[in-house]
Amino acid sequence: MNADEAMHWLLQGKLRQQLLLSLHQPHTIGQLSKKLGVAIGLCTRSMRHLVVYRLVGCMTPQRNRHRLYWLTDIGADCQQELLQHHALPTISHVLPELEYALYAEVCSRYRRALIKSLIYPMKPVEARRKAVREDPSLRMSANNARDTLRTLLLMHVVERRQMPDSFSPRYRLTGTGKHLQHLLWRSEEQPWPGLLKI
């Protein structure tokens, strides 16, 4: 399928356009579903069509969950055409240098929530409290928070600091962790107001 055929196909479906326009960085289907307010099953089917038509490719095909999707060359061309079609500003398709398999690993709910909450060195209980405050539907126990932070420590996403005034260690993000935090925050942004009104 060439770019003209792909554009003709895209313009026949609102959700196809929304998905393609939402890819300003690699996303999981769960992130796209949440961002667009669309049921995950519907989002999965539409993304499968984008993959079949070679507009989007899977960056982490070895994973069973939290697979990352990104634009192919034809998909990037079609995205720019769609932006022009809807009078939206164009964007750059330069990906930041990062091990995207690691990004996919931290997209699970607990890991994502704790990384987003670590804005300064925190005890596990503090990080959990902040994560639950930001997402009241999050069901995370103190043990879940401690175990998840230990896993993130092994992944070199956080580092542990023992404070002289406390028996309990505090965790803070490494340089890689800060980069991942930025991508996780950015994945929730709506790049263009009014995108859902296509």
N, C-alpha and C positions, 0 to 999 in steps of 0.2 A: 504494500500500500504506500503510495506517495503522499506528500504533504497535502496536496489539493483534495485527494480522496478522504484523507484523515479529517481535514477541516469540514468537509461536507457531512461526514458521519458525526463529528463532534457537535455541530450546530443543530443536530436533530435531537439532542438530549441535554437537558438542563444539568443533571447531576454529573454527567461526563465533563461538562465545561467547568463546573464548580470544583471537581476533583483536580483537574489539570491546572486550574488557576491557583489552587491552594498549595501546590507544590513549589514553595519558594525555598525549601530545603528538603532533604529526605525525611519522610514521615512513615509511621506505621499506619495501618488501616484504623486502628483504635484512635490514634491522634486525629486523623481526618474525620472520622465519625463524630468525635466529640466537637471538633471545630465547626463542622457543618451542621450539627444537630440532626444527623441522619442515622437511622438504625444501622448497626454494624453489619448485619447480613446484606442489606441493600448496598452498603458501601463496598463490601467484599466482592459482590457480583459485578458492580460497575468497575472496580479496579481490575478485576480479572479480564474484563473486556478491553480495558486500556492496555493491559499487558499483551493480550492476544493480538491487538492491532499495532503492537510495538511502539506505542507512545510513551509507555512507562516500563521500566525494568526493575526487577527485584535485586537489591544490592546484597542481601544476605539470604540466598536461597537455601543454605544448609540449615537454617533455623526453622523450627516448627511453629514458634510463636514470636510475635513482635518483629516480623520481617519489615525491612525498610524498603521503600519504593522511591525511585527517582526518575527523572525525565530521560528519555533517549534523545538522540539528536533530532529526530523527527518530532518528538514530543515537545522539545524546547522550541523548535520553529513554530509549531502549532500554538504553543502557549503565547508566544510573542504576537502571533496573528490574532488570537482571541483577545489579548489585551488591547490591541489596536481596534478591534471590532467593537469592544465595549468601552472605548475611550479611557482606558486605564493606563497608568504609566508603566513602561517596560522595566524589567528587573534583570540583574546580572545572574548568570547561571554558574558562577565560579563557586565551587564547593570549598569550605574551609578544610585544611588538612587535618584529618582525624581518622582514627581507626573506627570505622563505622560499625564493625562487629561489636565493639565495646559499647557504642551508643545504643545499639539494639538491645544489648544485655541490660542496660539501665532503664529501659522503657517499661519494665514491669511496675505495677502500681506502687508498691512499698518503696522500691529503690528510687523511682522517679519523685515520689513525695518527699522523701528524706533529703535527696540532693537539692531539690528546690528550696527546702526549709533551712539549709545550712548557710546562713549569711554571715555567721561568725562562729568561733569555736563553741560547740554545744555539747552538753551531756545527752545521752540517748533519750532520756525522758523529756528534755527541753525540745529536742528536734521532733520527737513524736507529738508533743503538745502543739507545736507550731504547725506541723503538717496537718493535724486533725482540725485545727482552727481554720486553716485555709481550705480544707475539703472535709466538711462535716460528715459526709457519707463514708469516709475512710474508716474501716474497722481494723485498727492496728493496736495490738497490745504493747506493753513495755518490752516484753520478751521479743516480739516481732521486730521492734525498733533496734534492740541490741543485736539480734542475729543479722539483720539486714546491714547494719553499720559494719559488723565484722566481715561480712561478705564484700562490701564496698572497700574495706581496708585491704583485703586480699587482691582486689582488682586494681589497687592503687588509685582509687577515685577519691578516697578520704585518707587522712593520716590522723594518728592518735596523739594527743598531747596530755601528759599528766600534769595537772596543775598542783602547785605546792600546797594550796589551801583546801584540796579536795581529794578524797579517796577514789572518786569516780573519774575516769578519763573523759576528756572532751574530744570531739571529732571536728575536724575542719577539712574543707575541700583542698585537694592538691591542685596544681595548675591544670591538669587534665580534667579534674572534677569541676573546676570553674568553667571550663570550656563546655563541658557537658551540660552544666546548669544553664548556661546561656542558650544552648540549643533547645533544651527542654522548655524554657520560658518562651523562646521564639516560636516553637512549634504550636503554641496555643494562640499566637497572635493572628488576627485576621489581617492579611496584608492590604486588603482594599475594602473600605467601607462600601456597603451595598452589594457585595459579591453575591449574597443569597438571593438578590432580586433579579438575577439573570433571567 
